[in-house]
Amino acid sequence: MIPVVVLVVAKAPVPGQAKTRLAASVGDQAAADIAAAALLDTLDAVADAPVAARVVALMGELDDASSGDEIAARLADFTVVPQRGAGFAERLANAHVDAAAAAVGLPVLQIGMDTPQVTDELIGECARELIAADAVLGPARDGGWWVLGVTDATMADCLRTIPMSRSHTGAVTLTALGDTGANVSLVPMLADVDTVDDIDMVRQECAPESRFVRATRGVSHAR
């Protein structure tokens, strides 16, 4: 096992609250169903990854979520902590601290629930890269990032002042990590799912039998 804790930062896929930009094109329920599929595929990959510990920082109530019972059952294999903080950047930084505390100070490799194409092998590669560096960052095609790893959770404090979900978020995060003195290793780029225009590209990178593929069958940017 690689001595790393994988942290998944997730939001309960509640219709009307999940994937609002996607929902503008496909509707609240379909967007929540897609978000649930993406989260479950991600959790499966993390559960199979050769890492020492797994934590989910969760926001929202699964009782109201699409596939809430299935997600709750899957989370039995994870340590679950609540997200805390006013804004997304603050919640991310706090989640790193909470994950490290839950895993007795292990390096933290954090991903979200927007890259259902991620595999246990890729997570393992990123974890090994983190062991060899101070930090890792995986850029997203939209200019953000899909994975961030730090050997010391306090390094993630730099996230608190970074504007999230912007076209320059990845570049600003890379600079901020570098400003801490960290040796940052870049890992492969992935596309993430924010809008209906992202569906086709991500679906092509998923396993054919994945939940995400099934949930998005018939959905495209032309819809």
FILUMGU-891594 format. One record per residue: residue number from 1; residue in three letters; chain; x, y, z of N, C-alpha, C in turn. Coordinates in Angstrom, 1 decimal. Each point is the difference from the previous one (the first is absolute). Example, Ala and Ser with C-alpha at 12.3 -4.5 7.8 and 13.67 -1.06 7.14 Angstrom:
REM residues 2
(pt 1,ALA,A,(13.2,-5.7,7.8),(-0.9,1.2,0.0),(0.9,1.2,0.0))
(pt 2,SER,A,(-0.4,1.1,-0.7),(0.9,1.1,0.0),(-0.8,1.1,0.8))
//
This chain:
REM residues 223
(pt 1,MET,A,(0.8,-1.2,0.0),(-0.8,1.2,0.0),(0.9,1.3,0.0))
(pt 2,ILE,A,(-0.4,0.9,-0.8),(0.7,1.3,-0.1),(-0.4,0.8,1.2))
(pt 3,PRO,A,(0.9,0.6,0.8),(-0.3,0.7,1.2),(-0.5,1.4,-0.3))
(pt 4,VAL,A,(-1.2,0.0,-0.5),(-0.7,1.2,-0.4),(-1.5,-0.1,0.4))
(pt 5,VAL,A,(-0.7,1.0,0.4),(-1.4,0.0,0.1),(-0.6,0.7,-1.2))
(pt 6,VAL,A,(-1.0,-0.6,-0.6),(-0.7,0.6,-1.1),(-1.3,0.7,0.6))
(pt 7,LEU,A,(-0.1,1.2,-0.3),(-1.1,0.9,0.5),(-1.0,0.3,-1.2))
(pt 8,VAL,A,(-1.2,-0.4,0.1),(-1.0,0.3,-1.0),(-0.9,1.1,0.6))
(pt 9,VAL,A,(0.0,1.2,-0.6),(-0.9,1.1,0.4),(-1.3,-0.1,-0.8))
(pt 10,ALA,A,(-1.1,-0.2,0.7),(-1.2,-0.4,-0.7),(-1.2,0.8,0.5))
(pt 11,LYS,A,(-1.0,0.2,-0.8),(-1.3,0.6,0.3),(-1.1,-1.0,-0.2))
(pt 12,ALA,A,(-0.9,-0.1,0.9),(-1.1,-0.9,-0.2),(-0.8,0.4,-1.2))
(pt 13,PRO,A,(-0.2,-1.0,-0.9),(-0.7,0.4,-1.3),(-1.5,0.2,0.2))
(pt 14,VAL,A,(-0.4,1.1,0.6),(-1.4,0.3,0.2),(-0.5,0.8,-1.2))
(pt 15,PRO,A,(-1.1,-0.5,-0.6),(-0.6,0.8,-1.1),(-0.3,1.4,0.4))
(pt 16,GLY,A,(0.4,0.9,-0.9),(-0.1,1.4,0.2),(1.2,0.7,0.7))
(pt 17,GLN,A,(0.9,-0.9,0.6),(1.2,0.5,0.6),(1.2,-0.5,-0.6))
(pt 18,ALA,A,(0.0,-1.1,-0.7),(1.1,-0.6,-0.6),(0.1,0.4,-1.5))
(pt 19,LYS,A,(1.3,0.3,-0.4),(0.3,0.2,-1.4),(-1.0,1.0,-0.6))
(pt 20,THR,A,(-0.1,1.2,0.5),(-1.0,1.0,-0.5),(0.2,0.4,-1.4))
(pt 21,ARG,A,(1.3,0.1,-0.4),(0.3,0.4,-1.4),(-0.4,-1.1,-0.9))
(pt 22,LEU,A,(0.2,-1.2,0.3),(-0.5,-1.1,-0.8),(-1.5,-0.1,0.0))
(pt 23,ALA,A,(-0.6,0.3,1.2),(-1.5,-0.1,0.1),(-0.7,1.0,-0.9))
(pt 24,ALA,A,(0.7,1.1,-0.3),(-0.6,1.0,-0.9),(-0.3,-0.6,-1.4))
(pt 25,SER,A,(0.7,-1.1,-0.4),(-0.2,-0.6,-1.2),(-0.8,-1.3,0.0))
(pt 26,VAL,A,(0.2,-0.8,1.1),(-0.6,-1.3,0.1),(-1.1,-0.2,1.1))
(pt 27,GLY,A,(-0.2,1.1,0.8),(-1.0,-0.1,1.1),(0.6,-0.4,1.3))
(pt 28,ASP,A,(-0.6,0.3,1.1),(0.5,-0.2,1.3),(0.2,-1.5,0.3))
(pt 29,GLN,A,(-1.0,-0.8,-0.3),(0.1,-1.4,0.4),(1.1,-0.7,-0.8))
(pt 30,ALA,A,(0.0,0.2,-1.3),(1.1,-0.6,-0.9),(1.4,0.4,0.5))
(pt 31,ALA,A,(0.1,1.3,0.3),(1.3,0.5,0.5),(0.4,-0.7,1.2))
(pt 32,ALA,A,(-0.9,-0.2,1.0),(0.3,-0.7,1.2),(0.3,-1.4,-0.2))
(pt 33,ASP,A,(-0.7,-0.7,-0.9),(0.3,-1.4,-0.4),(1.4,-0.1,-0.5))
(pt 34,ILE,A,(0.4,0.9,-0.9),(1.3,0.0,-0.6),(1.1,0.3,1.1))
(pt 35,ALA,A,(-0.3,0.9,0.9),(1.0,0.3,1.0),(0.1,-1.2,0.9))
(pt 36,ALA,A,(-1.1,-0.7,0.3),(0.1,-1.2,0.9),(0.8,-1.1,-0.7))
(pt 37,ALA,A,(-0.2,-0.2,-1.3),(0.8,-1.0,-0.8),(1.5,0.3,0.1))
(pt 38,ALA,A,(0.3,1.3,-0.2),(1.4,0.4,0.0),(0.6,-0.2,1.3))
(pt 39,LEU,A,(-0.7,0.3,1.1),(0.5,-0.2,1.3),(0.2,-1.5,0.3))
(pt 40,LEU,A,(-0.9,-0.8,-0.3),(0.1,-1.4,0.2),(1.2,-0.6,-0.8))
(pt 41,ASP,A,(0.1,0.4,-1.2),(1.2,-0.5,-0.8),(1.3,0.4,0.6))
(pt 42,THR,A,(0.0,1.2,0.5),(1.2,0.5,0.7),(0.3,-0.7,1.2))
(pt 43,LEU,A,(-1.0,-0.3,0.9),(0.2,-0.7,1.2),(0.5,-1.4,-0.3))
(pt 44,ASP,A,(-0.5,-0.7,-1.0),(0.4,-1.3,-0.4),(1.5,0.0,-0.3))
(pt 45,ALA,A,(0.5,1.0,-0.8),(1.4,0.1,-0.4),(0.9,0.2,1.3))
(pt 46,VAL,A,(-0.5,0.9,0.9),(0.8,0.3,1.2),(0.1,-1.3,0.9))
(pt 47,ALA,A,(-1.2,-0.7,0.1),(0.0,-1.2,0.8),(1.0,-1.0,-0.5))
(pt 48,ASP,A,(0.2,-0.1,-1.3),(0.8,-1.0,-0.6),(1.5,0.4,-0.1))
(pt 49,ALA,A,(0.3,1.3,0.3),(1.3,0.5,-0.1),(0.9,-0.5,1.1))
(pt 50,PRO,A,(1.3,-0.2,-0.3),(0.9,-0.6,1.0),(0.6,1.0,1.0))
(pt 51,VAL,A,(-0.9,0.6,0.7),(0.4,1.1,1.0),(-0.4,-0.4,1.4))
(pt 52,ALA,A,(0.6,0.7,0.9),(-0.1,-0.4,1.4),(-1.3,0.4,0.7))
(pt 53,ALA,A,(-0.6,1.1,-0.5),(-1.2,0.4,0.7),(-0.9,0.8,-1.0))
(pt 54,ARG,A,(-1.3,0.1,0.3),(-0.9,0.7,-0.9),(-1.0,0.8,0.8))
(pt 55,VAL,A,(-0.1,1.3,-0.3),(-0.9,0.9,0.7),(-0.9,0.7,-1.0))
(pt 56,VAL,A,(-1.3,0.2,0.4),(-0.9,0.8,-0.8),(-0.4,1.2,0.9))
(pt 57,ALA,A,(0.2,1.2,-0.6),(-0.6,1.2,0.7),(-1.3,0.3,-0.7))
(pt 58,LEU,A,(-1.1,-0.1,0.7),(-1.3,0.0,-0.6),(-0.8,1.2,0.4))
(pt 59,MET,A,(-0.6,0.6,-1.0),(-1.0,1.1,0.3),(-1.4,-0.4,-0.4))
(pt 60,GLY,A,(-1.0,0.3,0.8),(-1.4,-0.3,-0.4),(-0.5,-1.3,0.6))
(pt 61,GLU,A,(-1.3,-0.2,-0.2),(-0.6,-1.2,0.6),(-0.3,-1.1,-1.0))
(pt 62,LEU,A,(0.5,-1.2,0.2),(-0.3,-1.1,-0.9),(-1.4,-0.4,0.0))
(pt 63,ASP,A,(-0.8,0.3,1.1),(-1.4,-0.4,0.0),(-0.8,0.6,-1.2))
(pt 64,ASP,A,(0.5,1.1,-0.4),(-0.7,0.7,-1.1),(0.6,-0.1,-1.3))
(pt 65,ALA,A,(1.1,-0.8,-0.1),(0.8,-0.1,-1.2),(-0.4,-1.1,-0.9))
(pt 66,SER,A,(0.3,0.2,-1.3),(-0.1,-1.1,-1.0),(0.9,-1.1,0.4))
(pt 67,SER,A,(-0.5,-1.2,0.0),(0.8,-1.2,0.3),(0.6,0.1,1.4))
(pt 68,GLY,A,(-0.7,0.7,0.9),(0.5,0.2,1.4),(0.3,-1.2,0.7))
(pt 69,ASP,A,(-0.8,-1.0,-0.1),(0.2,-1.3,0.8),(1.2,-0.7,-0.6))
(pt 70,GLU,A,(0.2,0.0,-1.3),(1.2,-0.7,-0.6),(1.3,0.8,0.4))
(pt 71,ILE,A,(-0.1,1.3,0.0),(1.2,0.8,0.4),(0.3,-0.3,1.5))
(pt 72,ALA,A,(-1.0,0.0,0.8),(0.3,-0.2,1.5),(0.6,-1.4,0.2))
(pt 73,ALA,A,(-0.5,-1.0,-0.8),(0.6,-1.4,0.2),(1.5,0.0,-0.5))
(pt 74,ARG,A,(0.3,0.7,-1.1),(1.3,0.1,-0.5),(1.0,0.7,1.0))
(pt 75,LEU,A,(-0.6,1.0,0.7),(0.8,0.8,0.9),(0.4,-0.8,1.3))
(pt 76,ALA,A,(-0.5,-1.2,0.2),(0.3,-0.9,1.1),(1.5,-0.3,-0.1))
(pt 77,ASP,A,(0.6,0.0,-1.1),(1.4,-0.3,-0.2),(0.9,1.2,0.1))
(pt 78,PHE,A,(-0.5,1.2,0.4),(0.7,1.2,0.1),(-0.2,0.6,1.4))
(pt 79,THR,A,(1.0,0.9,0.4),(-0.2,0.9,1.2),(-0.7,1.2,-0.6))
(pt 80,VAL,A,(-1.2,0.4,0.6),(-0.7,1.1,-0.5),(0.0,1.1,1.0))
(pt 81,VAL,A,(0.4,1.2,-0.5),(0.0,1.2,0.8),(-0.8,1.1,-0.6))
(pt 82,PRO,A,(-0.6,0.8,0.7),(-0.8,1.1,-0.6),(0.9,1.1,-0.5))
(pt 83,GLN,A,(-0.4,0.6,-1.1),(0.7,1.2,-0.5),(-0.3,1.1,1.0))
(pt 84,ARG,A,(1.0,0.9,0.2),(-0.2,1.1,0.9),(0.7,1.3,-0.6))
(pt 85,GLY,A,(-0.7,1.1,0.1),(0.6,1.2,-0.5),(-1.1,0.8,-0.8))
(pt 86,ALA,A,(0.2,1.2,-0.2),(-1.0,0.9,-0.7),(0.0,-0.2,-1.5))
(pt 87,GLY,A,(1.1,0.0,-0.6),(0.1,-0.1,-1.5),(0.7,-1.3,-0.4))
(pt 88,PHE,A,(-0.1,-0.3,-1.3),(0.6,-1.2,-0.5),(1.5,-0.1,0.2))
(pt 89,ALA,A,(0.7,1.1,-0.2),(1.5,0.0,0.2),(0.3,-0.3,1.5))
(pt 90,GLU,A,(-0.7,0.6,0.9),(0.2,-0.3,1.4),(-0.3,-1.4,0.4))
(pt 91,ARG,A,(-1.1,-0.6,-0.6),(-0.4,-1.3,0.3),(1.1,-1.0,-0.5))
(pt 92,LEU,A,(0.5,0.3,-1.2),(1.1,-0.9,-0.5),(1.2,0.0,0.9))
(pt 93,ALA,A,(0.5,1.2,0.5),(1.1,0.0,0.8),(-0.3,-0.7,1.4))
(pt 94,ASN,A,(-1.2,0.2,0.5),(-0.3,-0.7,1.3),(-0.1,-1.5,-0.2))
(pt 95,ALA,A,(-0.5,-0.4,-1.2),(-0.1,-1.4,-0.2),(1.4,-0.7,-0.1))
(pt 96,HIS,A,(1.0,0.7,-0.5),(1.3,-0.6,0.1),(0.5,-0.2,1.4))
(pt 97,VAL,A,(-0.2,1.0,0.8),(0.3,-0.1,1.4),(-0.7,-1.2,0.7))
(pt 98,ASP,A,(-1.3,-0.1,-0.2),(-0.8,-1.0,0.6),(0.4,-1.4,-0.5))
(pt 99,ALA,A,(0.3,-0.1,-1.3),(0.4,-1.3,-0.6),(1.4,-0.5,0.7))
(pt 100,ALA,A,(0.9,1.0,0.1),(1.3,-0.4,0.6),(-0.2,-0.4,1.4))
(pt 101,ALA,A,(-0.9,0.7,0.7),(-0.2,-0.4,1.4),(-0.6,-1.4,0.1))
(pt 102,ALA,A,(-1.0,-0.3,-0.9),(-0.6,-1.3,0.0),(1.0,-1.1,-0.3))
(pt 103,ALA,A,(1.0,0.3,-0.8),(1.0,-1.0,-0.5),(1.3,0.2,0.7))
(pt 104,VAL,A,(0.1,0.6,1.2),(1.2,0.1,0.8),(1.1,0.7,-0.8))
(pt 105,GLY,A,(-0.3,1.1,-0.7),(1.1,0.7,-0.6),(0.5,-0.4,-1.3))
(pt 106,LEU,A,(-0.7,-1.0,-0.7),(0.5,-0.4,-1.3),(-0.1,1.1,-1.0))
(pt 107,PRO,A,(0.8,0.0,-1.1),(-0.2,0.9,-1.1),(-1.5,-0.2,-0.5))
(pt 108,VAL,A,(-0.5,1.2,-0.5),(-1.4,0.0,-0.5),(-0.1,0.2,-1.5))
(pt 109,LEU,A,(-0.7,-0.9,-0.6),(-0.2,0.1,-1.5),(-1.5,0.2,-0.2))
(pt 110,GLN,A,(-0.4,1.2,-0.4),(-1.4,0.4,0.0),(-0.5,0.1,-1.5))
(pt 111,ILE,A,(-1.2,-0.6,-0.1),(-0.7,0.1,-1.3),(-1.5,0.4,0.3))
(pt 112,GLY,A,(-0.7,0.3,-1.1),(-1.4,0.3,0.2),(-0.9,-1.1,-0.6))
(pt 113,MET,A,(-1.2,0.4,-0.3),(-0.9,-1.0,-0.6),(-0.4,0.2,-1.4))
(pt 114,ASP,A,(0.8,0.9,-0.7),(-0.3,0.4,-1.4),(0.8,-0.7,-1.0))
(pt 115,THR,A,(0.8,-1.0,0.4),(0.9,-0.8,-1.0),(-0.3,-1.5,0.2))
(pt 116,PRO,A,(-1.2,-0.4,-0.4),(-0.3,-1.4,0.1),(0.8,-1.0,-0.8))
(pt 117,GLN,A,(0.8,0.6,-0.9),(0.9,-0.9,-0.8),(1.3,-0.4,0.7))
(pt 118,VAL,A,(0.2,0.6,1.2),(1.2,-0.3,0.8),(0.0,-1.5,0.3))
(pt 119,THR,A,(1.2,-0.6,0.0),(0.1,-1.4,0.3),(0.9,-0.2,1.3))
(pt 120,ASP,A,(-0.1,-1.2,0.5),(0.8,-0.3,1.2),(1.5,0.0,-0.4))
(pt 121,GLU,A,(0.3,-0.4,-1.3),(1.4,0.1,-0.4),(0.5,1.4,0.0))
(pt 122,LEU,A,(-0.8,0.9,-0.6),(0.4,1.4,0.0),(0.2,0.6,1.4))
(pt 123,ILE,A,(-0.9,-0.3,0.8),(0.1,0.5,1.4),(1.3,-0.5,0.6))
(pt 124,GLY,A,(0.3,-1.3,-0.2),(1.2,-0.5,0.5),(1.2,0.7,-0.5))
(pt 125,GLU,A,(0.0,0.3,-1.3),(1.1,0.7,-0.7),(0.2,1.4,0.7))
(pt 126,CYS,A,(-1.1,0.7,0.2),(0.1,1.3,0.6),(0.5,-0.1,1.5))
(pt 127,ALA,A,(-0.4,-1.1,0.7),(0.4,-0.2,1.4),(1.5,-0.2,0.0))
(pt 128,ARG,A,(0.5,-0.8,-0.9),(1.5,-0.3,-0.1),(0.7,1.3,-0.3))
(pt 129,GLU,A,(-0.5,0.8,-0.9),(0.6,1.2,-0.4),(0.1,1.0,1.2))
(pt 130,LEU,A,(-1.1,0.0,0.9),(0.0,0.8,1.1),(1.1,-0.4,1.0))
(pt 131,ILE,A,(0.2,-1.3,0.2),(1.1,-0.5,0.9),(1.3,0.5,-0.5))
(pt 132,ALA,A,(0.2,0.2,-1.3),(1.3,0.4,-0.5),(0.2,1.6,-0.1))
(pt 133,ALA,A,(-1.1,0.7,0.3),(0.1,1.5,-0.1),(-0.6,0.6,1.2))
(pt 134,ASP,A,(-0.1,1.3,0.1),(-0.6,0.7,1.1),(-1.5,0.1,-0.3))
(pt 135,ALA,A,(-0.4,0.2,-1.3),(-1.4,0.2,-0.3),(-0.2,-0.5,-1.5))
(pt 136,VAL,A,(-1.2,-0.4,-0.3),(-0.4,-0.3,-1.4),(-1.2,0.8,-0.3))
(pt 137,LEU,A,(-0.2,0.3,-1.3),(-1.1,0.7,-0.5),(-0.4,-0.6,-1.4))
(pt 138,GLY,A,(-1.2,-0.3,-0.2),(-0.5,-0.5,-1.2),(-0.9,1.0,-0.7))
(pt 139,PRO,A,(0.4,0.6,-1.1),(-0.8,1.1,-0.6),(-1.3,-0.6,-0.7))
(pt 140,ALA,A,(-1.0,0.8,0.0),(-1.3,-0.3,-0.7),(0.0,0.7,-1.3))
(pt 141,ARG,A,(-0.8,-0.5,-0.9),(0.0,0.6,-1.4),(-0.6,1.4,0.0))
(pt 142,ASP,A,(-0.9,0.3,1.1),(-0.6,1.3,0.0),(0.8,1.1,0.7))
(pt 143,GLY,A,(1.3,-0.4,0.3),(0.8,1.0,0.7),(0.1,-0.2,1.5))
(pt 144,GLY,A,(-0.8,-0.8,0.5),(0.1,-0.3,1.5),(1.0,-1.2,0.3))
(pt 145,TRP,A,(-0.3,-0.7,1.0),(0.7,-1.2,0.3),(-0.9,-1.1,0.5))
(pt 146,TRP,A,(0.4,-1.3,-0.2),(-0.9,-1.1,0.4),(0.6,-0.7,1.2))
(pt 147,VAL,A,(1.3,0.1,0.3),(0.7,-0.7,1.1),(1.0,0.9,0.5))
(pt 148,LEU,A,(0.1,0.0,1.4),(1.0,0.8,0.7),(0.5,-0.9,1.1))
(pt 149,GLY,A,(1.3,-0.1,0.1),(0.6,-0.8,1.1),(1.1,0.8,0.7))
(pt 150,VAL,A,(0.0,-0.1,1.3),(1.0,0.7,0.8),(0.6,-1.0,1.1))
(pt 151,THR,A,(1.3,0.1,0.2),(0.6,-0.9,1.0),(-0.3,0.5,1.4))
(pt 152,ASP,A,(-0.3,1.3,0.2),(-0.4,0.6,1.2),(-1.3,0.8,-0.2))
(pt 153,ALA,A,(-1.0,-0.4,0.8),(-1.3,0.6,-0.2),(0.0,1.5,0.1))
(pt 154,THR,A,(0.9,0.6,0.8),(0.0,1.4,0.1),(0.4,0.7,-1.3))
(pt 155,MET,A,(0.6,-0.7,-0.9),(0.3,0.6,-1.3),(-1.3,0.4,-0.7))
(pt 156,ALA,A,(-1.1,-0.7,0.2),(-1.3,0.3,-0.6),(-0.6,1.3,0.5))
(pt 157,ASP,A,(0.6,0.7,1.0),(-0.5,1.3,0.4),(0.0,1.0,-1.1))
(pt 158,CYS,A,(0.9,-0.2,-0.9),(0.1,1.0,-1.1),(-1.3,0.0,-0.9))
(pt 159,LEU,A,(-0.8,-1.1,0.1),(-1.2,0.0,-0.7),(-1.0,1.0,0.4))
(pt 160,ARG,A,(0.1,0.5,1.3),(-1.0,0.9,0.6),(-0.2,1.3,-0.8))
(pt 161,THR,A,(1.0,0.4,-0.7),(-0.1,1.3,-0.7),(-0.1,-0.1,-1.5))
(pt 162,ILE,A,(-0.1,-1.3,-0.4),(-0.1,-0.2,-1.5),(-1.4,0.0,-0.5))
(pt 163,PRO,A,(-0.3,0.8,-1.0),(-1.4,-0.1,-0.6),(-0.2,-1.3,-0.7))
(pt 164,MET,A,(-1.0,-0.7,0.4),(-0.3,-1.4,-0.6),(-0.9,0.1,-1.2))
(pt 165,SER,A,(0.0,-1.0,-0.8),(-0.9,-0.2,-1.1),(0.2,1.1,-1.0))
(pt 166,ARG,A,(1.2,0.4,-0.2),(0.3,1.1,-1.0),(1.0,-0.7,-1.1))
(pt 167,SER,A,(0.1,0.7,-1.1),(0.9,-0.5,-1.0),(1.5,0.0,0.3))
(pt 168,HIS,A,(0.3,0.8,1.1),(1.4,0.1,0.4),(0.3,-0.6,1.3))
(pt 169,THR,A,(-1.0,-0.8,0.6),(0.2,-0.5,1.3),(1.2,-1.0,0.1))
(pt 170,GLY,A,(0.2,-0.8,-1.0),(1.1,-0.9,0.0),(1.3,0.7,0.0))
(pt 171,ALA,A,(0.2,1.0,-0.8),(1.2,0.8,-0.1),(0.3,0.7,1.3))
(pt 172,VAL,A,(-1.0,0.6,0.6),(0.1,0.7,1.3),(0.4,-1.0,1.1))
(pt 173,THR,A,(-0.6,-1.2,0.0),(0.3,-1.0,1.0),(1.4,-0.4,-0.1))
(pt 174,LEU,A,(0.5,-0.3,-1.3),(1.3,-0.4,-0.2),(1.0,1.0,0.6))
(pt 175,THR,A,(-0.3,1.3,-0.3),(0.9,1.1,0.5),(0.0,0.0,1.5))
(pt 176,ALA,A,(-1.2,-0.1,0.6),(-0.1,0.1,1.4),(0.7,-1.1,0.7))
(pt 177,LEU,A,(-0.1,-1.2,-0.5),(0.8,-1.2,0.5),(1.5,0.3,-0.1))
(pt 178,GLY,A,(0.4,0.5,-1.1),(1.4,0.3,-0.2),(0.5,1.1,0.9))
(pt 179,ASP,A,(-0.8,0.9,0.4),(0.3,1.1,0.9),(0.2,-0.6,1.4))
(pt 180,THR,A,(-0.5,-1.1,0.3),(0.2,-0.6,1.3),(1.4,-0.7,0.1))
(pt 181,GLY,A,(0.7,-0.1,-1.1),(1.3,-0.6,-0.1),(-0.1,-1.5,-0.4))
(pt 182,ALA,A,(-1.2,-0.4,-0.3),(-0.2,-1.4,-0.4),(0.5,-0.3,-1.4))
(pt 183,ASN,A,(0.5,-1.2,-0.1),(0.4,-0.6,-1.3),(-1.3,-0.7,-0.5))
(pt 184,VAL,A,(-0.6,0.6,-1.0),(-1.3,-0.4,-0.5),(0.1,-0.9,-1.3))
(pt 185,SER,A,(-0.5,-1.2,0.1),(0.0,-0.9,-1.2),(-1.3,0.0,-0.7))
(pt 186,LEU,A,(0.0,0.2,-1.3),(-1.3,0.0,-0.7),(-0.3,-1.4,-0.5))
(pt 187,VAL,A,(-1.3,-0.3,0.1),(-0.5,-1.4,-0.4),(-0.9,0.2,-1.1))
(pt 188,PRO,A,(-0.5,-1.0,-0.7),(-0.8,0.1,-1.2),(-1.2,0.9,0.1))
(pt 189,MET,A,(-0.3,0.7,-1.1),(-1.2,0.8,-0.1),(-1.3,-0.9,-0.2))
(pt 190,LEU,A,(-1.1,0.4,0.6),(-1.3,-0.6,-0.2),(-1.0,1.0,-0.3))
(pt 191,ALA,A,(-1.1,-0.4,-0.7),(-1.1,0.9,-0.1),(-1.0,-0.3,1.1))
(pt 192,ASP,A,(-0.6,1.1,0.5),(-1.0,-0.3,1.1),(-1.4,0.5,-0.5))
(pt 193,VAL,A,(-1.0,-0.4,0.7),(-1.4,0.2,-0.4),(-0.6,1.2,0.8))
(pt 194,ASP,A,(-0.2,1.0,-0.7),(-0.7,1.2,0.6),(-1.3,0.3,-0.8))
(pt 195,THR,A,(0.1,-0.1,-1.3),(-1.1,0.4,-0.9),(-0.3,-1.2,-0.9))
(pt 196,VAL,A,(-1.1,0.2,-0.8),(-0.4,-1.1,-0.9),(1.1,-0.1,-1.1))
(pt 197,ASP,A,(0.7,1.1,-0.3),(1.0,-0.1,-1.1),(1.2,-0.9,0.4))
(pt 198,ASP,A,(0.1,-0.3,1.3),(1.1,-0.9,0.5),(-0.3,-1.5,-0.1))
(pt 199,ILE,A,(-1.3,-0.3,-0.2),(-0.4,-1.4,0.2),(0.7,-0.9,-1.0))
(pt 200,ASP,A,(0.0,0.4,-1.3),(0.5,-0.9,-1.0),(1.5,-0.4,0.2))
(pt 201,MET,A,(0.8,1.0,0.3),(1.4,-0.2,0.2),(0.3,-0.9,1.2))
(pt 202,VAL,A,(-0.7,0.2,1.1),(0.2,-0.8,1.2),(-0.5,-1.4,-0.2))
(pt 203,ARG,A,(-1.2,-0.1,-0.7),(-0.6,-1.3,-0.2),(1.0,-0.9,-0.8))
(pt 204,GLN,A,(0.7,0.6,-1.0),(0.9,-0.8,-0.8),(1.2,-0.5,0.7))
(pt 205,GLU,A,(0.3,0.6,1.2),(1.1,-0.4,0.8),(-0.4,-1.0,1.1))
(pt 206,CYS,A,(-1.3,-0.3,0.1),(-0.5,-0.9,1.1),(-0.1,-1.4,-0.5))
(pt 207,ALA,A,(0.0,-0.9,0.9),(-0.2,-1.4,-0.4),(-1.4,-0.2,-0.5))
(pt 208,PRO,A,(-0.2,-0.8,-1.0),(-1.3,-0.1,-0.7),(-1.2,-0.4,1.0))
(pt 209,GLU,A,(0.4,-0.7,1.0),(-1.0,-0.5,1.0),(-0.2,0.9,1.2))
(pt 210,SER,A,(0.6,1.2,0.0),(0.0,0.8,1.1),(-1.4,0.6,0.3))
(pt 211,ARG,A,(-0.3,0.4,1.2),(-1.2,0.7,0.3),(-0.2,1.3,-0.8))
(pt 212,PHE,A,(1.1,0.7,-0.1),(0.0,1.3,-0.7),(-0.5,-0.2,-1.5))
(pt 213,VAL,A,(0.6,-1.0,-0.6),(-0.4,-0.3,-1.4),(-1.5,-0.3,-0.1))
(pt 214,ARG,A,(-0.5,-0.8,0.9),(-1.4,-0.4,0.0),(-0.9,1.2,0.3))
(pt 215,ALA,A,(0.4,0.8,1.0),(-0.8,1.2,0.4),(-0.1,1.1,-1.1))
(pt 216,THR,A,(1.1,0.0,-0.9),(0.0,1.1,-1.0),(-0.3,-0.5,-1.4))
(pt 217,ARG,A,(-0.5,-1.3,-0.1),(-0.3,-0.5,-1.3),(-1.1,0.9,-0.6))
(pt 218,GLY,A,(0.2,0.4,-1.2),(-0.9,0.9,-0.6),(0.1,1.5,0.3))
(pt 219,VAL,A,(0.9,0.3,0.9),(0.2,1.4,0.3),(1.2,0.5,-0.8))
(pt 220,SER,A,(-0.1,1.2,-0.6),(1.1,0.6,-0.7),(-0.1,1.5,0.0))
(pt 221,HIS,A,(1.0,0.7,-0.5),(0.0,1.4,0.0),(-1.1,0.6,-0.9))
(pt 222,ALA,A,(-0.5,-0.9,-0.9),(-1.1,0.5,-1.0),(-1.3,0.0,0.6))
(pt 223,ARG,A,(-0.1,-0.6,1.2),(-1.4,-0.1,0.7),(-0.5,1.3,0.3))
//
